[in-house]
Amino acid sequence: MAHPNNPPPFEEWTPDLIRQQVEALKGMPGAMLPILHAVQDRFGYIPEAAVPIIAESLRQTRAEVHGIISFYHHFRTHPTGTHVVHVCRAEACQAMGGRQLEAHIKARLGIDYHQTSRDNEFTVEPVYCLGNCACAPSIRVGDAIHGRMTADKFDRLADQLTTTTLELK
């Protein structure tokens, strides 16, 4: 079992693997959402090439599939970093220094929301409540929620999660 901060790597997708995923779930009522979730869970995102496969199998248009993907913020159409950092932007977290934390995280990683760091270690995404209001501000990395997060705590966490080999001179 993977540690909550270190999810297992995603599989490389192929059209045949996408078709297998679709075939396994297309008989379900309201199959579109379960298929999209399954594809993203397996491959880390929904590849553009999956859209026509899903559309054809469910007898939908590509526009309908794109519409669902773009409507739900959870779905991604590009690969993410090894670690997805969800930064809570709800009122309780903002009241407890969340905006400053958000700015620090973006500066530390050198990216904005919906972007991935150059080393492919981190992707930063906004969320609007992690249900950890009493311990604000909070972030989630993988399945682990980190409350009472500070800039220093984030820096230590990022250092622990970074797997890139550093070259010392």
ZADREN-815250 format. One record per atom (N, C-alpha, C, O): residue in one letter; z, x, y. Coordinates in steps of 0.1 Angstrom, whole numbers, plus 5000, padded with zeros to 4 digits. Example, Ala and Ser with C-alpha at 12.3 -4.5 7.8 and 13.67 -1.06 7.14 Angstrom:
2
A507851324943A507851234955A507851324967A508551424967S507151284978S507151374989S507951295000S508051345011
//
This chain:
169
M500050084988M500050005000M500050095012M500750195013A499250055022A499150135034A500350105043A500849995044H500750205051H501750195061H501150105072H499950115075P501950005078P501449915088P500749985100P499849925106N501150105103N500450175114N499250255109N498450295118N499050265096N497950335091N497150255081N497350265069P496250165086P495550075077P494650145069P494150255072P494250095057P493250155049P491950165056P491650075064P491150265053P489850265060P488950145055P489050095044F488050105064F487150005061F485950055053F485650175053E485349965045E484149995037E483050005047E482949945057E482050085042E480750085049E479949965045E479949935033W479449895054W478749765051W477249795047W476649895051T476749705038T475349705035T474949565035T475849475033P473649535036P473249395035P473649325022P474049205022D473649395011D474049334998D475549304998D475849204993L476349395004L477749365004L478049235013L478949155010I477349225024I477449115033I477048985025I477748885026R475948995018R475448875010R476548835000R476748714998Q477148934993Q478148904983Q479348834990Q479848734984Q479748875001Q480848815008Q480548675012Q481348585010V479348655017V478848515021V478848425008V479248315009E478248474998E478048394986E479448354980E479548244975A480348444981A481748414975A482448294983A483248234977L482048274996L482748185004L481948065009L482547975015K480648065007K479847965014K480047825009K479647725016G480647804998G480947674992G482147604998G482447484996M482947685006M484147625012M483847535023M482847545030P484647425025P484447345037P484647425049P485647505050G483847415059G483947495071G483847645068G484647725074A482947685060A482847825055A482547925066A482948045063M482047895077M481747995087M482848085091M482748205090L484048025095L485148105099L485748195088L485948305090P485948135076P486348225065P485448335062P485848445059I484148315063I483148425061I483248525071I483348645068L483348485084L483448585095L484648665094L484648785096H485848595090H487048675089H486948775077H487348885078A486348725066A486248815054A485348935057A485749045053V484248915064V483349025067V484149125076V484049245074Q484849075087Q485549165095Q486649235088Q486949355091D487349165080D488549225073D488049335063D488749435061R486849315058R486349415048R485649535055R485849645050F484949515066F484149615072F484749665086F484249755091G485649595091G486249625104G485649555116G486249555127Y484449505114Y483749435125Y482649345118Y482449355106I481949265126I480849185121I479549255126I479249245137P478849325117P477649395121P476649295126P476549185121E475849335135E474749255141E473849205129E473349095129A473549295120A472649255109A473249155099A472549095091A474549125100A475149025092A474848885097A474848785090V474548875110V474348735116V473148665110V473348545106P471948725108P470948645101P471248615087P470848505082I471948695080I472348675066I473248555065I473048465057I474248545074I475148435074I474448305079I474648205072A473648315089A472948195094A472048135083A472148015081E471348215077E470348165067E471148105055E470747995050S472148165051S472948115039S473647985042S473747905033L474047965054L474847845058L473847745065L474347635069R472547775065R471647685072R471947655086R471947545091Q472347765093Q472647755108Q471647845115Q470947925109T471647835128T470847925136T471648045139T472848045138R470948155142R471548275146R472448255159R473448315160A471848165168A472648135180A473948075177A474948095184E473947985167E475247915163E476248025158E477448015161V475748115150V476648215144V477148305156V478348335157H476248355165H476648435176H477648355185H478548415190G477448225187G478348145195G479748145190G480748155198I479848135177I481248135171I481848275172I483048285176I481048375170I481648515171I482048545185I483148595187S481248505195S481548535209S482748445214S483348475224F482848325208F483948235213F485348285209F486248275218Y485448335197Y486748375193Y486948525196Y486148615191H487948555204H488248695209H488548785197H488448905198H489048725186H489448805175H488248885168H488448995163F487048825169F485948885162F485349005170F485248995182R485049105163R484449225169R483049245164R482749215152T482149295172T480749325168T480449475168T479349515165H481449555170H481349695170H482449755162H483549695162P482349875156P483449935149P484549965159P484349995170T485749975154T486950005162T487450145158T486950205148G488350195165G489050315162G489950295150G490050185145T490450405145T491350405133T492550305136T493050235127H493050315149H494150235152H493750135164H493250185174V494050005162V493749915173V495149885179V496049835173V495249915192V496449895200V496249765208V495449755217H497049665204H497049535211H498149545222H499349565218V497849525234V498849535245V499049395250V498149315254C500349345249C500649215253C500549205268C501149285276R499849095272R499749075287R500348945291R500148895302A501248885283A501948765286A502948785297A503348895300E503448675303E504348685314E505548765312E505948845320A506248745300A507448815298A507248965297A508049045303C506149005291C505949155290C505549205304C505949315308Q504749125312Q504449175325Q505649185334Q505749275342A506549095333A507849095341A508649215337A509549255346M508549265325M509349385321M508649515322M508949605315G507549525330G506849655331G505549665323G505049775322G505049555318G503849555310G502649605317G501849675311R502449575330R501249625337R501349775339R500249845337Q502449835341Q502549985342Q502350045328Q501650145327L502849985318L502650035304L501150025301L500550125296E500549915304E499049895302E498250005309E497350065303A498550035321A497850135329A498150275322A497150355322H499350305318H499650425311H498850445298H498250545296I498850335290I498050345277I496650375280I496050455273K496050305289K494550325293K494350465297K493350525294A495250515306A495050655311A495250755300A494450845299R496250735292R496550835281R495350845272R495050955267L494750725268L493650725259L492350745265L491350775258G492250735279G491050755286G490050635284G488850665284I490550515281I489650405278I490250275285I491350275289D489350175285D489750045290D489849945279D489549985267Y490149825281Y490149725271Y488749715264Y487749725271H488749685251H487549675243H486749805242H485649795238Q487449915244Q486750045242Q487550125232Q488650095229T486750225227T487350315217T487350455222T486350495228S488450525219S488550665224S487450755218S486950725207R487150855224R486050955220R486251005206R485351025198D487551025202D487851075189D487850965178D488250995167N487550845182N487550725173N488950695167N489050625157E490050745174E491350715169E491850585174E492550515166F491550545186F492250425192F491250335198F490250375205T491450205196T490750095204T491850015211T492849985204V491649985223V492649905231V492149765233V491049745238E492949665229E492649525231E493849445237E494949475235P493549355246P494549275252P494949155243P494049105236V496149115243V496648995236V497548925246V498048985255Y497748795243Y498448715253Y499748665248Y500348585255C500248705237C501648695233C501748745219C500948715210L502748835217L503048885204L504248825198L504648855187G504848725205G506048655200G507248745200G508148725192N507248845208N508348945208N508948955223N509349055227C508948835229C509348835244C510748885247C510848945258A511648875238A513048925241A513049075241A513949135246C512049145235C511949285235C510749335243C510149435239A510449275254A509249305262A509549445269A510649475272P508449515272P507049485269P506749535254P507449625249S505749465248S505449495234S503949525232S503149485240I503749605222I502449635217I502449615202I503449615196R501249595196R501049595182R500049705178R498949715184V500349775168V499449875162V499349835148V500349855140G498149795143G498049755129G498849625128G498749535136D499749625118D500649505116D502049525122D502849445121A502249645128A503549675133A503649645148A502849685156I504749565152I504949535166I506049625171I507049655165H505749685183H506749785189H507249725202H506449705211G508549685202G509149625214G509749735223G509949845219R510149685235R510749775245R509949905246R510550015247M508649885246M507750005247M507850065261M507849995271T507850195261T507750265274T506650365273T506050385262A506250425284A505250535284A505550645275A504750685267D506850695275D507250805266D507150755252D506650835243K507650635248K507550595235K506150585230K505850615219F505250535239F503850515235F503250655232F502550675222D503550755241D503050885239D503450945225D502651005218R504750925222R505250975209R504550905197R504150965187L504350775199L503650695188L502250735187L501750755176A501550755198A500150805198A500050935191A499050965183D500951025194D500951155188D501151145173D500551225165Q502051055168Q502251035154Q501050985147Q500751015136L500250895154L499150825148L497850915148L496950885140T497751005157T496551085158T496351175146T497251255142T495151165140T494851235128T493851345131T493451425122T493351355143T492351455147T492951595146T494051615151T492251685140T492651825140T492451885153T491451875159L493551955158L493452015171L493152165169L493752225160E492352225177E492052365177E492852435187E492752405199L493652525183L494552605192L493852735196L493252795187K493852765208K493252895213K494352995217K493953105222
//
